[in-house]
Amino acid sequence: MTITEFVQRFDARKSGKGWMMKCPSHDDSKASLHIDQTQNGIVLLHCFAGCSQDAVVSALGITMNDLFPKETSKSANPAPKRKLAAKQSPPFDWQKHVAAFTEKDVRRIASWRGLSSETVRKLRGDGLIGIHNHFGNRLVAFPVHNGGQVVGCHFRLTDGTWQYFPKGITAELLLIGELQPDRNHIFESTWDGIDYADKSGEVDGIIITRGVGNAKRAAKLIPRDSTAILWPQEDQAAKKWEHDFVEASTCRIRRVMIPAHDLNDWTRNGATANDVMAALLSAETIRARPLEIETADESPEETLLTPIMLDDFCAYMPMHNYIFIPARDVWPASSVNARIPPVPLMRDGEPMLDEDSEQKTINASAWLDRNRPVEMMTWAPGMPMFIKNRLISEGGWIEHRGCSTFNLYRPPTIKRGDASKAGKWLDHVAMVYPYDKDHIIRWLAFHVQRPHVKINHALVLIGGQGIGKDTMLHPVKHAVGIWNVKDILPPALLGRFNGFVKAVLLIINEIHDLGDLDRYSFYERLKAYTAAPPDTIRVDEKHLREYEVLNVCGVILTSNYKTGGLYLPADDRRHYIAWSDLDKRDIPEQYWQDIYAWYDVDGCRHIAAYLAQLDISDFNPKAPPPKTDAFWEIVDSNRAPETSELADAIEYLDNPDVVTVAEVIETQFVDVISSDFADWLKDRKNGRQIPYRFEEIGYIAVRNPDHKSEGRWWVGKRRCAIYAKKTLSKRDQLAFARAKAEAGRPE
């Protein structure tokens, strides 16, 4: 066709020496497709967003030949015998194919392939099945997508072979539902993929390669942290299909083996939905862990399945850098401009032209500065990605119209399953922590349901190595979003950089004895993260300006040691201690294979649903946690000998509201404390340590307001310190201290 015919057909607007229109090959909010012609009249297409000419032509529903005028093609190529088609092919209309699929076809396909009528109707409703008229034969067909549009169909002949229409289109993957971040099923055959959806009830995460050739393309769609479940057919071609997928992927891989040529043959010959689920649960592990380095050998251009767009960025004004939204990373301007072409300037919907009537453009970074700036960034669960008219600073929100704060938080994307099927995980928690399971599960459920609310105590999980502490937490990580979980070691908490605070769950592993000084420092540093206030924490990350985030992280500490690890004082209100005496030798090796296989299939989804639905209405996140027997064992292990003897004396004195050192010394005569400890109390050089020992057991010195120089009290014939319970009010402490002094005054 000529350039005039092209611009009239697709309603392009004049722009300088050429024309502009919205590119049909991507979601184009502004006209980014430039149209021009050569001296011979050949139509030239260029998408500023990076779409290839082939993709644009396919999305327009035309062929490359349509870009050549008939007279040009003849004069430029006089020798070839083949002539260009004289008549232009109309655009492919898939909706007519869907409309031709009647209720009679629903019943026919359901009966023929052993499917439920509901599944076939859903395919029709989703536009995933139709009827193609092939020389008068009504044949079942499936859509072929390219650039977000249906450009053709894949139909089955009566002899069982498959063809594409129109001829020349490339074989594309067929996707049922949305890709899933945790697990996707890969099928070679269209009927197998549909049959699995029918028997399992799955409506997402089903990829059909339509033959052997697309295995590598399917592999590129699967995230590295996901699991791909392969359903190969029983033939030689399937071996190449599986090999290509494994070679091109980096994710975990499991393979389902069935006693038939393919899944649909198996179910048509009597296999039930339960048989299919049993085969899935027995799937063989091909790759247990994601690869650290991609093994694909394609060029970088081939691995970029989705082009980076201008909408993937916003300008972070404090550093004059740019946030890459999908990954929440910060890019310099040079990197943005290297990946994003210049942006055409528009005014009132019309192109802006320069003196030579050429389209004016602006660098992508400059366009972002003007059109998508943010003044601050934070990490705030429960709030939108762009927090309009609010800034966060110095512990709270500031209302300021016209400003925006970018939220680095990304919510979980796991598709929740059936809460009633989470029993295997509940049994595991009960096996590891039989006496603490209720508090642990409710604590975890609270973080799944209300990640924006701080729980003012940490969860401390203690038990022998290899008993399943990490196994218990594995599905919870998926429930809150694996990117919202940070695993660190204790030294990281004492360091300068604290990016780990941007977490719904902050897991500090391997708590062990760091030495007396470090243990106390670790405990003090941990206070800011285990409870609020502070309501915000200032984050310090390498090469980034410091910024404030909400202090809502839930802290979990794990250790193999009950004593000699964590330091806890008796009055601690920030830690719930769970102890397990389970021995890993009591757990069979097969147990771990079975539970992780269940996790990979549906377990994580069921657990996410259970935690999201659990009633936590009576869980108070601000209340101090119960003090377990394990808590007191840790407290006792951290006490100095003097503190223990002092506690014994106070208990012998019936835990009085106020007490003096002299009263404690008197207990040596009834063998409550040793004479050595009594001498230690009398030694003047220990005078500064005594208040600290009293404070460890819950008593503080009450200052005498009438004796401002030393603050001591006259008790009997000498001045001394009086210690009162910390739990008393200031008024009661002073009243009891006065009463003690009056009672001891000589008559």
Secondary structure, 3 states (H helix, E strand, C coil): CCHHHHHHHCCCEEECCEEEECCCCCCCCCCCEEEEECCCCCEEEEECCCCCHHHHHHHHCCCHHHHCCHHHHHHHCCCCCCCCCCCCCCCCCHHHHHHCCCHHHHHHHHHHHCCCHHHHHHHHHCCCCEEEEECCEEEEEEEEEECCEEEEEEEECCCCCEEEECCCCCCCCEEECCCCCCEEEEECCHHHHHHHHHHHCCCCCEEECCCCCCHHHHHHHCCCCCEEEEECCCCHHHHHHHHHHHHHCCCEEEECCCCCCCHHHHHHCCCCHHHHHHHHHCCEEEECCCCCCCCCCCCHHHHCCCCCCHHHEEEECCCCEEEECCCCEEECHHHHHHHCCCEECEECCEECECCCCCECEECHHHHHHHHCEECEEECCCCCCCEEEEEEEECCEEEEEEEEEEEECCCCCCCCCCCHHHCHHHHHHHHHHCCCCHHHHHHHHHHHHHCCCCCCCCEEEEEECCCCCHHHHHHHHHHHHCHHHEEEECHHHHHCCCCHHHCCCEEEECCCCCCCHHHHHHHHHHHHHHHCCCCCEEEECCCCCCCEEEECCCEEEEEECCCCCCCCCCCCCCCEEEEEECCCHHHCCHHHHHHHHHHHHHHHHHHHHHHHHHCCCCCCCCCCCCCCCHHHHHHHHHHCCHHHHHHHHHHHHCCCCCEEEHHHHHHHHHHCCCCHHHHHHHHCHHHCCCHHHHHHHCCEEEECCCCCCCCCCEEECCEEECEEEECCCCHHHHHHHHHHHHHHCCCC
